[in-house]
Amino acid sequence: MTTRPVPVPCLGNCGTLVKRAKALPLLDMLSQEGGKPMRVLSLGAGVQSSTLLLMAVHGEIQIDRAIFADTQDEPAATYAWLETLMPIAERAGIPVDVVTAGNLREDSLHKPGWRVSMPAHIRNEDGIGGILTRKCTNGYKLRPIQRRLRELGATAERPATVLVGISRDEAQRMKPARVKYIVNEWPLVTVRMTRADCIRWLHEHGYSEPPKSACRMCPFRNDRSWRRMRDEAPDDWASAVEFDQQVRHAAQTKKPTTAYLHRSLVPLPMVDLSTPRERSAAAGQMDLFEVGECDGFSCMGGIS
């Protein structure tokens, strides 16, 4: 089998990931033994997809390559985790392609006709709140992977099988591919593994828990995620705060709107990210779960 360098067009913060583009076997989908279509992992670098990649390394499932779509605004911890994953996969003969559609952050602010392509929270001039249409997943995650699969030879007649990292507890997210040259597969659901099962598998095989995969500026983050970023990743937090300020009047809508990253519709540094327990303590209220063990009946009108 001939080899040639695998293209890794990482243009964002991945930095040294490009150095991982060694001469690896480039498996042609149409020339594999038996003519079987290529099995490709959609790698998000979170818990579930990382588990699938490492399961393939250990021979528990079969994939021919993995593809990571880089928005060029992933958290620093995600890029660091990729630095760990890629050489492990490559030593097992599994190439990891890093592809990109551009810089989501810059495009959201400056690209004509594409400004604020993530689901930012908005308030219009009448004071009515809402949320923008999400374009980022399709434009910056799905399409770059689809483009790479087409380059590798995927067709409607010979579709690629794409493994998706959805676990049993997220089965409601399972959706068929929208294009005829891809057939989605959900191995974790098939073997009834939950996210907790994935973490257990990782620990049992000597791996640490991967960071949660989400763009630094994702408006879908909950308070716990924002708080963790603020407290544990100050550079990512500063970047998110800066973007939150920049995006305020960048949305292109029929009516003038003000956009925010947080659902409370206030600037990110002003959001109350304290925990419910901290808020209860500040208000002088008793925290039920600090008093003693909850037996499940205490709040159900049990026998007194």
Rosetta blueprint (number, residue, H / E / L):
1 M L
2 T L
3 T E
4 R E
5 P E
6 V L
7 P L
8 V L
9 P L
10 C L
11 L L
12 G L
13 N L
14 C L
15 G H
16 T H
17 L H
18 V H
19 K H
20 R H
21 A L
22 K L
23 A E
24 L E
25 P E
26 L L
27 L L
28 D L
29 M L
30 L L
31 S L
32 Q L
33 E H
34 G H
35 G H
36 K L
37 P L
38 M L
39 R E
40 V E
41 L E
42 S E
43 L L
44 G L
45 A L
46 G L
47 V H
48 Q H
49 S H
50 S H
51 T H
52 L H
53 L H
54 L H
55 M H
56 A H
57 V H
58 H L
59 G L
60 E L
61 I L
62 Q L
63 I L
64 D L
65 R E
66 A E
67 I E
68 F E
69 A E
70 D L
71 T L
72 Q L
73 D L
74 E L
75 P L
76 A H
77 A H
78 T H
79 Y H
80 A H
81 W H
82 L H
83 E H
84 T H
85 L H
86 M H
87 P H
88 I H
89 A H
90 E H
91 R H
92 A L
93 G L
94 I L
95 P L
96 V E
97 D E
98 V E
99 V E
100 T L
101 A L
102 G L
103 N L
104 L H
105 R H
106 E H
107 D H
108 S H
109 L H
110 H H
111 K L
112 P L
113 G L
114 W L
115 R L
116 V L
117 S L
118 M L
119 P L
120 A L
121 H E
122 I E
123 R E
124 N E
125 E L
126 D L
127 G L
128 I L
129 G E
130 G E
131 I E
132 L L
133 T L
134 R L
135 K L
136 C H
137 T H
138 N H
139 G H
140 Y H
141 K H
142 L H
143 R H
144 P H
145 I H
146 Q H
147 R H
148 R H
149 L H
150 R H
151 E H
152 L L
153 G L
154 A L
155 T L
156 A L
157 E L
158 R L
159 P L
160 A E
161 T E
162 V E
163 L E
164 V L
165 G L
166 I L
167 S L
168 R H
169 D H
170 E H
171 A H
172 Q H
173 R H
174 M L
175 K L
176 P L
177 A L
178 R L
179 V L
180 K L
181 Y L
182 I E
183 V E
184 N E
185 E E
186 W L
187 P H
188 L H
189 V H
190 T H
191 V L
192 R L
193 M L
194 T L
195 R H
196 A H
197 D H
198 C H
199 I H
200 R H
201 W H
202 L H
203 H H
204 E H
205 H L
206 G L
207 Y L
208 S L
209 E L
210 P L
211 P L
212 K L
213 S L
214 A L
215 C L
216 R L
217 M L
218 C L
219 P L
220 F L
221 R L
222 N L
223 D H
224 R H
225 S H
226 W H
227 R H
228 R H
229 M H
230 R H
231 D H
232 E H
233 A L
234 P H
235 D H
236 D H
237 W H
238 A H
239 S H
240 A H
241 V H
242 E H
243 F H
244 D H
245 Q H
246 Q H
247 V L
248 R L
249 H L
250 A L
251 A L
252 Q L
253 T L
254 K L
255 K L
256 P L
257 T E
258 T E
259 A E
260 Y E
261 L L
262 H L
263 R L
264 S L
265 L L
266 V L
267 P L
268 L H
269 P H
270 M H
271 V L
272 D L
273 L L
274 S L
275 T L
276 P H
277 R H
278 E H
279 R H
280 S H
281 A H
282 A H
283 A L
284 G L
285 Q L
286 M L
287 D L
288 L H
289 F H
290 E H
291 V H
292 G L
293 E L
294 C L
295 D L
296 G L
297 F L
298 S L
299 C L
300 M L
301 G L
302 G L
303 I L
304 S L
